[in-house]
Amino acid sequence: MAMMSETQGSSFRLSMLIYDTRYRSITIQIIFLFLMMAGAAWLIDNTLANLAEKGKDIDFSFLWARAGYDINQRLVDYTNDSPHWVAWVVGLLNTLVLAAVACITATVVGVMAGVLRLSNNWIISKLMAAYVEMFRNIPLLLWILVIYAVLTEITPSPNQFRGDNPSASMFMFDSMAITNRGSYLPSILFSRSLGDVNLGLLTVGVNSLVLIAIIIASVFGYRALQHSAAATQESTGDRPVTWWKSLLILFGPLILAMIAMGAHLELPVLKGFNFSGGLFVRNSFIAMWLALTLYTGAFIAEIVRAGILAISKGQSEAAFALGLRPGRTMSLVILPQALRVIMPPLISQYLNITKNTSLALAVGYMDLRATLGGITLNQTGRELECMMLMMLTYLVISLIISGSMNVYNNSIMLRER
C-alpha cells in the first residue's frame, strides 16, 4: 500500500512519456501525427516549388472563363458560352443520374439473380451461375464497349423507318423507336401549366414539383398505413386488409393531379431524316447503364446469396412448419434477416458504381470525367486544379452515399437489451 501511494503521488517526469504505459501510446500517436504533418508539408512545398519553376501556380479563376464546347446531354441550361463551372455542374448531374439509375437496376438484378441462384431448379440456378461468372470475370470497360457497339451497329438508322415499305418499325403501338443514334421514348406533357421556377442554372416546372411533392406525401402516407396495420396486428392478432388502401394512397392523388393538369403523352414522330418529339436517350447513356447494371448486379448477386446462406436453415424450416410458402418465407423471414449481412458490402458496390461512371468517356457520355477532367482540363491546362476538384467531387459523393446508407444500416441492426 505504501509503494502504491508513493507511485501515485510521484511527480511527472519526461521519461514517463516513454517508459510509463499510461503515456506511451499518447506519445507515439503525437509523434506519428507530427511526422504525417511534416510529410504533407514537404509534399505541398515540393509541389508549389515545381509549379513555380514551370511558371505555374494554383489558380481556380479558370472556372469563370468561357467553356467554349458543347455538351450533348444535359439536365440544366448550358451553352458553349457558359463558364467552365457550369460545365462542371452539367457533368456532375450526368454522373449522378447515371449512378442513381444504375444503383436501382443493379440492386433489382442482383437480388433476383442471388435468390434464383439458390433455386432448386437446376437449369435456373446454373443459368444464374453462368451470368454471375461471365459478367464479373470480364472487365467492365469491355462490357461497355461491347454493348455500345451492339447498340450502334445492329440497330437501324432513322432513315430505315421511312418509306412505304420501311425496313425498320417502331414498337409498343408505334410509341418507341430504337436507332443507332439512341432511343426515342414517349414523354409526359401538361396542357395546363402552373408555370416555371427559375433556380439559377435550372428552370423547373411547377407541375413537376407538385407531382414530386405528391409522390413523397403518398410514400409517407403508405408507411403510416403500414405502421398502423402492424400496431393493430400486434394488439389484436388480426392484420387488417390494407391492399386497396395502399393502392389508393400511392396512386390516387397522383392520378388525380395528372388529370387536373391535363397530362398526356408526346410520342416521337419521324420528320425528315430523324425523329422529333418525345424523350431522346443517347446510346452512350444506355450502354453505360446496361453495363453498370449487369456487371455490378453479378457482384450483388453473390452478396445476396452469401447473406441468405448466412441465415440458419432452421428459420426457413420453422416458417414451412407454420404453413408459409417458399416465396413468402423468402420475402418475410429470410431476406429481412439477411439484409443485415447484405447491407455493408452492398454499400461498397454502390460506391463502385459511382466511381465506375468515369469510364463513360470511352463511349462519349459527357459525365464529370469528360467535362471537368477532360475538355476543361485540356483547354485550360490546369491539370492539377481539375484533378483536385474532380477527386474532391467524387470523395464528397462517396461520403454522402456511404453516410446515408450507414444510417439505414444502423436502423436495421439488432439492438441488444
N, C-alpha and C positions, 0 to 999 in steps of 0.2 A: 504493500500500500504506500509506503514511504517513497519507494522508487518510482511508482506510477505518478504520484503527485509531484515529484521532482521533475519528471519528464514533461508533464503538462504545464508546469509553471516556468520551465526554462525559457530564456529569451530567444527570439528569432535570429538565426544566423544564415548568411548567404549559402553556406554549404548545404543547408537543408533543402534548397531548391533542387539539388541533385540526389542527395543521399536519403532524404526523407520521402517515403512513399506518399505522404499526403500532398506534397507539392511537385513531385517529379513529373507526373502526367501533364500538369498545367504548364510546367517549364518546357517540356517537349513540344506541346501544342503551340506555345508562343513562339518558340524558335522556328518551328516549321512554317508558321504564318508569316514571320518576317522574311524567311527565305523565299516564300512564294511571292510576297510583295516586291522583294528585290529582283526576282526573276522577271516579273511583269514589268517593273520599271525599266529594266535593261532592255526588254523586248520593245517596249514603246519608244524608248530613246533611240534604239538602233534603227527602228523603222522610220522615225522622223529624220534622223541623220541621213539615211539612204535616200529618202524623198528629197531632202534639201540638196543633196549632191546632183540629183537629176532635175533640179529646178521645180520641184512639185511641193505641194502642201496639201493638207486635208481640208477640203472646202466643199460644202454641200450646196453652194449657191446655184449649181447647175440644175438643181431640181426645179427652179423657177424659169429656166430658159425654155425656148420653144422646142418641142419634141421633134416635129418635122417628119413623122412617119405615121402611117395608118395602122389601125388595129381592126382586123376583120370581124371579130366577135367581141361585143362589149355590152355591158349592162347599164352604163351611165353615159351621159353626154360626153363625147370626145371627138376632136378633130385633130388633124396634124398641126394645127396652130396652138393646141393645148400645151401646157408645160409638162416637163418630164414627171413631176409628182402626180399629175393626173393619170399619165400612162402607168405609173406605178400602182395607183389605186385600181385602174382597169384590170391590170394583170393580177392583182391580188384578188379581186372579186371573181375573176375567171377561175383562179386556183381554188377559191373557197367553194364555188358552185360545183366544180368537178369533184372535189374531195367529199363534199356532203352527199352528192348523189351516189358516188361510188361506195361510200361507207354504208349507206342504207341497203343498196342492192347486194353488196358483198356479204353483209350480215344475213340477208334472206337466203342467198345461195348457200352460204357456209352452213347455216343451221339446217337447212333441208338436206344438204349433202352429208353432214355429220350424222344426222338421225338415220338417213337411209342407208348409210354405210354399215350400220348395226342391224339392218333388217334381216329377218330370217330368210327372205327371198334371195337365193344365191345370185341370180342374174343382176338384180338391183344393187346388191352390195358390191359385186365385182365391178359393175359399171361406175359406181361412185368411187371405188378404189382406183380405177383407171383414170378417172377425171382428176382426182387429187394428185396422183403420181405424175401425170402428164403435165399439169399446169405448174405445180410447184417446183419441178425439176428443170424447167426451161426458163431462161432469163426473161424478165418482164419486157425488156426492150424488144426482144424478138417477137413476143406476142403482139405488142403494139404495132410493129411494122407489118406483121402478117395480116392482122385484122384490117389495118388501113389499106393494105394492098388489095385485099378481097373487096372491100367497100368501093374502091376506086376503079378496079379493073373488071370486076364481074358485073357490077350494077350498070344499068343502062344510062345513057346520057339523056338530057331533057328533050332533045330533038327526036328521039326514038318514040316519044309519046305523041308525035304529031302525025297528021295524015289520016286518010280514010282507013287504012289497014296498019295501024301502028304496031311496031314490034315489041313494045312495052306498054303496060297498062297500069293504072292506079288500082288500089285495093281498098278494102273497108268502105264499100259503097262510094268509090271514087273520091275519097276524102284524104288519102295519104299516098305519097309517091316517094320511092327510094331511088335516088340517082347517084351518079358518080361524083356529083358536087355536094350532096348532102340529102337529108330527108326533109320533106315538106309535110307538115302536120297541121291539123286544124287548130285555130286559136280562138279564144273567147273574147268577144267584143260586147260592149254595152250600148244600147240605143239611147238610154237615159243616163248621161254622165253627171256625176256630182262635182266635177271639177278636178283640178290638179293641185298638188302641193309641191312647191319648189324647195328642195332640201340642199341647194347648192349644186353639187355635182349631179344629183339625181332628181328627176321630176317624177313623182309618184302620183298615180290617180287615186282620188278619194275612194272610188269604188273598190279598188284592190285593198286599201287599208280597212275598209268596212268589212270586207269578206274575211280578211285575216283576223280581225277582232272577233268576228262571229265564230270562226273556227276555234280560236283559243278559248272563248267562253263556252263553246259546246264541249270541248275536251274536259274543261274543269267541271261542267255540269254532269258529264258522264262519270267522271271519277267520284263526284259527290253521290251520285246514284248508286254506284257500286259499293261505296263505303256504307251507305245506309242499308243496302241489302245485306251486306256482311254483318252489320250490327244486329239486324233483325234475325238473321240466321243464328247468330251466337246466343241471342237472348231467348229465342223461341224454338230453335231447332229446325225451323222451316225457312227455306230461302224463297223469297217472293219472285214471281216471274217478272223479269226486267228487260227481256229482249226487245219488246216493242217500244218500251220507254227509251231504251238506249238508241234504237234507230231514230226515234222521233227527236231526241235531243241532239244527236250527231248530225242528222241530215235535214231535219225540218226547218230550222232557222236559215240554214244555208240556201236551201232550195227556194224558200220564200223571198229571201233577199235578192237572189239572182233573177227571179221572176219580176220583182219590183223594179230592178234596174234594167230590165229588158235584155238579159244576157242571151246571146246567140253565137253560133259558130261561124267563123270565117274560113272557108275552105280554100286550099290552094288551087289556082286555075292556071292552065298553060296559056301564056300570052307570048306570041313571038317565039323566041328560042329559049325561053326559060319560064319557070313558074312564078306567079306573083300572088300575094296574099297568103294568109296563114302564118304558121311559125316555121322558120327555116333553121335547121340544126345541121351544122357542118360535120362532115365525115371525120375530121380531126377530133372533134369532141366525142363522137360516137365510138371511135376506135379507142380513145383513152378510157372512156367509161367502161366499155366491154372488157378491155384488157385488165384494168384495175379490178373490176368486179370478179372476173373468172380467176385471175391469179391470186388475189387476196382471199377470195372465197374458198380456195383449196386449203389455205392455212387455217382459216376459221373453222373449216370442216373438221380438221384434226383436233383443234382446240375443243370444239363441241363434243367430239367423240371421246376425247380424254376426260372431259368433265362428266359425261354420262357414265363412263366406266368407273369413275371415282365414287359413284353412289352405290351403296351396298345393294346387292340383289334382293335382300330382304324387304327393301322398300317397295319394289315392284311386286314381289310375291304377296306382301300384305295388301297392296291395292287390288290385285287379282282376287284375293280371298274375300274382299269386300264387294266384289262384283264389278269393279271398274274395267272398262275395255282397254286394250293396249294404247289406243290413241289418247284417251282421257288420262290414263296413267302417265304417259309421257308428258302431257301438257300440264297436268295438275300436280304431279308428285315428283317426277324425275327432274325435268328441266328447271323448275324453281329452285331445287336444291343444288343442281349442277351449275346454276348461274353464279354462285359464289366462287366456284372454281374457274369458271369460264371468263369472268369479267377482267381480272388482272392481265392475262395475255391478250385479251381482245382489245384492251386499250392500246397495247403496243401495235396491233395491226391497224388500228385507226390512225396512229401516228405514222406508220409506214405508208399508208395510202396518201396522206397529206404530203409527205416528203417525196413520194414517187411521182406525184404530179409534175415534178420538174422535168421528167422525161418527155413531156408534151412537146417540147421544142423539136423532137425528131419528126413529128407529123404536122408541124406548123400551127399548133394550137397556141394562141398568144396568152400564156399564163405569166406568172411572176418571173419565172426564169427567162422567158423570151423577151419580156419588156424591160424590166429594170436590169436584169442580169444578162441581157442580150444586146438589143439595139441601143438602148440608152448607154450602156457601158461602152459599146464600140464607137458611138458618136461623140461622147464627151471625153473619153479617155480617162475617166475617173473610176478605174477598176477597183481600187481599194475601197472607196466610198460605196460603190454599188454592191460589192461583195459584203461589206459590213451591214448595209441596210437590208440586203436580202437574207443574210444569216439571222439578223435580229428579227425580221418579219417571220421567218419560219420558226424561230425559237418562241416568239410570243404565241403564234398559232398553236404550236405543240403544247405549250404550257396551259393554254386555255382548254384545249381538248382533254389533256391529262387531268387538269384540276376538276373540270365538270364531271368527267367520268369517275374520278375518285370519290366525288361527293355522292354520286349514285351508288358506287361500290360500297361505301360506308353505310349507306341507308339499308342495304340488303344483308349486311353482315349479321351473324348471330350475336346476340347480346347475352353476356353471362350474368346470371343473377347472384 
